Amino acid sequence: MSQVTLPAKSMTAKFGVLVILSFAWFLTGCVSVPPQPQNVHNACSIFSQYPNWYHHAKQAEQRWGVPVSTQLAVMNQESSFIGNAKPPRKKLLWVVSGKRPSSSYGYAQALHSTWQDYQRATGNYSADRDSFDDSTDFISWYLRQIHWQTGISLNNVYALYLAYHDGPSGYLRGTYRKKVWLIKVAKRVQSQAQRYEMQLKHCLKL
């Protein structure tokens, strides 16, 4: 069987297509997370800037029973809505950067192991911690687990955040009682959730 030689123009065209496809693949791999919302303390402003976020948060609320305002308050505290947020590295001798204190990452600052638990429990193995959609579902799912394991009401944002930070077992052991700073943060999260709720009641009527 004789070898077929493609015309030079055909070869050039095929090469051009390959270049375009390769560039498109490169861009897809380099897509960054959305910028931080301009006003992270106002729910109406957040959803005005990112309307699809409200859709995702409402879906999570319907699925797990966690109010949108609570989801936002936890996310604001954990990452200030910065999708690729990571805990700061420890300093060695006040100069050299050391390892990060934990594997926390993304909007929800979820640990790698806890995120894997979420993926297995929901079957959502493609979920990413730097995706708002997946993160708000994770927060709602995890708070629901806390509710089941501790009996904390889904409307008790203060206690839910204490357990979100220290874990359900840590909360039941009362580990937070020796953490004055965490108690203050939990109260702040509760207040922020209340503000978000009031804001949402206003802007959703418009």
N, C-alpha and C positions, 0 to 999 in steps of 0.2 A: 504494500500500500504506500503510495507516494505521499510525502509530507506536503501539507498545504501551507503556503506562506501568505500571511495576511498583508494586504496593501499597507503602505506606510501611513496613509490617512486614517485607516481603520485602527492601526496600532496606537496612533496619537490620540484618537478619540477615546479608546479604552483606557489609556493612561490618564487622560483628563478626568474621566469618570471616577477612577480609583482615587485620584488626588482629592476630588470633591467629597467622596464618601469618607475618606480618611479624616479630612478636616471636620466634617460634620460629626464624626465619632469623637474627635478630640474635643470639640465644643461641648458635646453632650456630657463628656466626662468631667468638664471643667465648670459646669453650671454651679453657681454658688447659691447659698441660701439667701432668702430675701433679706433686705436690710432691716435693722431694728425699727419698729414702728416709731413714728415721730413723737407720739405722746403715749408712753407705756402705762400711764396712770388713768387713762380715760378709755373705757371700753368702746364707746361710740366712735372715737377717733381711730382706735385700732381696727375696728371692723369696717370703718369707712375707707381706710387705706387698703385693707385686705379683706374684701367682702367674702371670699371663699373660706376664710378662717371661721367666720360665724357659722357657716354651713357645717364645717367639720366639727366645731365645738358642740353645736346643737345635736348632731348625730351621736356624739359621745355621750351627751347628757341623756338622750333617749335610750341609748344602749345600756348605760351603767347607772343612771339615776343621779349623777353628780352634776349640780348646777353649773352652767357656763361661767358664772361669776367666780365660783370656787376654782374651776380649772384655770382661769386667767390669773387669779391671785397667787396660786401655787407657782404657775409658770413665771410670773413676774418676779417672785422672790428667788426662784431657782436660777433663772438665766437672764432676766430682764428682756425676754423675747429675742435673745441672740441665739440663733439656731446652731451655731458651732461652738458654743461656750464650753470652756474647760476650766477646771479648778486651777488656780495659779501654781506654778512649780515652787517647790521648797527651795530656799536659799542655803547653800553650803558656804560657810565662812562669810555670809552676808554678800557674797559676790557671785559665785558660780551657781547656775541653776541646777537644781537636783531633780528628782523624779516628782511627778504629780502625786498628791496625797491619795488620790483614788481614781477609778476609771470613769467617774461621772462625766457625762457628755451630753450636749444638745439642749433643746428647749426645756426638757424636764429634768436635766442633770441626773439621768438614770444611770445606775451602775451597769456595767456590761452584763453581769450575772443576772441582775433583776430584769434587764431588758430581754435576755434569753428566756427567762421564765414567762414573760409576757408573750413572746413569740410562740412558745410552745403551747401556752394556755389558749391563745386565740387562733393559732394556726396561721398567723400573719408573719411568715418567715422573711418577707421582703421589707418589713418595717424598718425605718431608719430613724435614728435619734435626732437627726437634724431636719426632720420633716415635721412641720406643725401638725399636720393631719395625724400622723402616727403618735406624736408626742402627747397631744391632747387626749387621744384615746388611751394611751398608756397611763396618764395621770388619773383619768377616770377609772380605768380598770384597777389600778393599784389602790386607789382610795376605796373602791368597792371591796377589795380583798381585806383592807384594814377594817372596814365596817363589819364584814363577816367574822373576822378573827377576834375583834376586840369589842364589838357591840357599839362602837362610837356611831352616833347619828350622822348621816350624810349632810346634815345641816350644821353640824358642830365643826366649823372650819378650824377653830383654835386647836381642838384635840386632834383633828384629822392631820393637821400639819405637823404636830409633835410626833405622831406616829409615822408620817411620811418621812420625816427626817431620821428618826431613831429606829424605824421598823416596828411592825406590830408587836413582836416579842419584847423589844426594848421598851416600848410604851407600857406594856403590861407589867414590866419589871420596875417601871417608874424611873428609868434612867434620866429622863428629862428634868427631874426635880433638882438635880445638882447642876443644871445648866441654866443659869439665870439669863444668859444671852439668848438661848433658844426660846425660852418662855417669852421674852420680849419680841423676838422675831415672829413667833406664832400669833401673838396678839396683833402685830402689825399686818400679818397676812389676813387675819380675820377682819380687821378694819378695812383693808383694801377690797376684800370680797364684798363687804357691805356697800362700799362706794360703787364698785362695778355693778352690783345689783340695782342700785338706784339709778345709775346712768343708763343701764339697759332698759329699764322700765320707761325712761323718758324717751330715748331715741327710737325705740321700737314702736312707739306710738306715732312717730312723725311720718 
